[in-house]
Amino acid sequence: MAEIRLWNTRTRSKELLVPIDPENVRMYVCGPTVYDRAHMGNARPVIVFDVLYRLLRHVYGPDHVTYVRNFTDVDDKIIRRAEESGRPIDAITEETIRWYHEDMGALGVLVPNKEPRATAYIGEMVAMIEDLIAKGFAYAAEGHVLFAVDKYDEYGALSGRSVDDMIAGARVEVAPYKRNPMDFVLWKPSDMDQPGWESPWGRGRPGWHIECSAMSHALLGENFDIHGGGNDLMFPHHENEIAQSRCAHPGSDFAKVWMHNEMLQVEGKKMSKSLGNFFTVHDVLEQGIPGEVIRFVYLSTHYRKPMDWTAEKAREAKKTLSKWRAQTRGVMPGDVHPMVLTHLANDLNTAGAINELHGLSAASDVTTLLASANLLGLLTEDLGGWEDVGPADGTDLSKLDDVRSWLIAAREKAFETKNFSEVDRLKAALAGAGVEVRMSKADVELVPTDELDSNLLWSIERNRGAE
């Protein structure tokens, strides 16, 4: 059995994964707040922990891994979206969850074993909050319940910050009912036009942090193996999860290993609406970039390093995947290459694993290539179909001949009408697809370059307009 070593944010070291129960390896990953489509940054942890899920299933067996990823379906952002749109909250959350499944499915992401919704676990949250009050770790004030940070000595250990540093550097809500500025909300009151549930503290709704603690406890127990998410969740969300969970269950570790992925950039800059480089996954898919290409680009960078999404990386990924799909067409997968497994077991070194795939392709070891790529969620049947597979070098000369015939016909018509707009449009489209157009009085020659993009080439027929 392969030994898996993972970087543990809590201990700041790479550790051998020793499951609490090898018959049931348990992982929890924080899921989305469902009020809008997932953006490209949201997709990174989904893909990262999907690969870890695949690796755990490969090593321990599919029936011996439990993966939980939640949906936050009660939140102030959702309430605001309902107020702005005039739509019912449940209509917004149901639609957004459906979008999420569609978009993540397009990226080749497996559905976790459990996808709990926060609203289905309100009773468990109320019970945990009551327990924290009884044990002296939380207090009720003005319809709110807050966790008393100074009652938990290890607060800040995950993020490596002191409480004083956190107060100085964080935007904390200053409220008269708080004993300490860092105390965080476990329960808050709801107006009658807001979603709410009856509780010992009046009608209200849970704070964000208590949701994951209650759901993970209900589905995975007091102790489980891995907790994951983006590093933007390390503080305050994960810090607060640890505090409330370990105080509710004294003596528990809560999660043994904490894993955090780095953030996404777009063309070297932080993704931001103000910079005009903010894209949802749906936006990019609608641009004609296959989900498999997005997945490949993401996995080409180690999860603990910042990842830069660029058009050039997407183009190269499409070219590589087209070649690999052509090589493995009609092939049954063999065994995963040992070095691919070694890389993945070494703190999810997906970049190293992809380098091994390049070597397998060069060696034409196609059965091993297919099996190894499948372990990363690449070259799977579910993600196939975006490319009409041609020769292994990605060039389909018959399609190029068809385009050449269209261009010759358009040029002949242009000589008659003196209108060369269609010729110019086709030439521009071909150039964009990586095809050099050479015209003489007697002939038209199309020469594929190293920049050839078969997917774009073949789209010309559908969009070229009237001949």
Buried (B, 14 or more C-beta within 10 A) or exposed (E): EBEBBBBBBBEEEEBEBEBBEEEBBBBBBBBBBBBBBBBBBBBBBBBBBBBBBBBBBBBBEEEBBBBBBBBBBBBEEBBEBBEEEEEEBEEBBEBBBEBBEEBBBBBBBBEBBBBBBBBEBBEBBBBBBBBBBEEEBBBBBEBBBBBBBEBBEEBBBBBEBEBEEBBEEEEBEEEEEBEBBBBBBBBBBBEEEBBBBEBEBBBBBBBBBBBBBBBBBBBBBBBBBBBBBBBEBBBBBBBBBBBBBBBBBEEBBBBBBBBBBBEBBBEEEBBEEEEEBBBBBBBBBEEEBBBBBBBBBBBBBBBBEEBBBEEEBBBBBBBBBBBBBBBBBEEEBBEBBEBBBBBBBBBBBBBBBBBBBEEBBEEEBBBBBBBBBBBBBBBBEEBEEBBEBBEBEBBBEEBBEBBBEBBBBBBEBBEEEEEBEBBEBBBEBBEEBBBEBEBEEEEBEBEBEEBBBBBBBBBBEEEBEEE
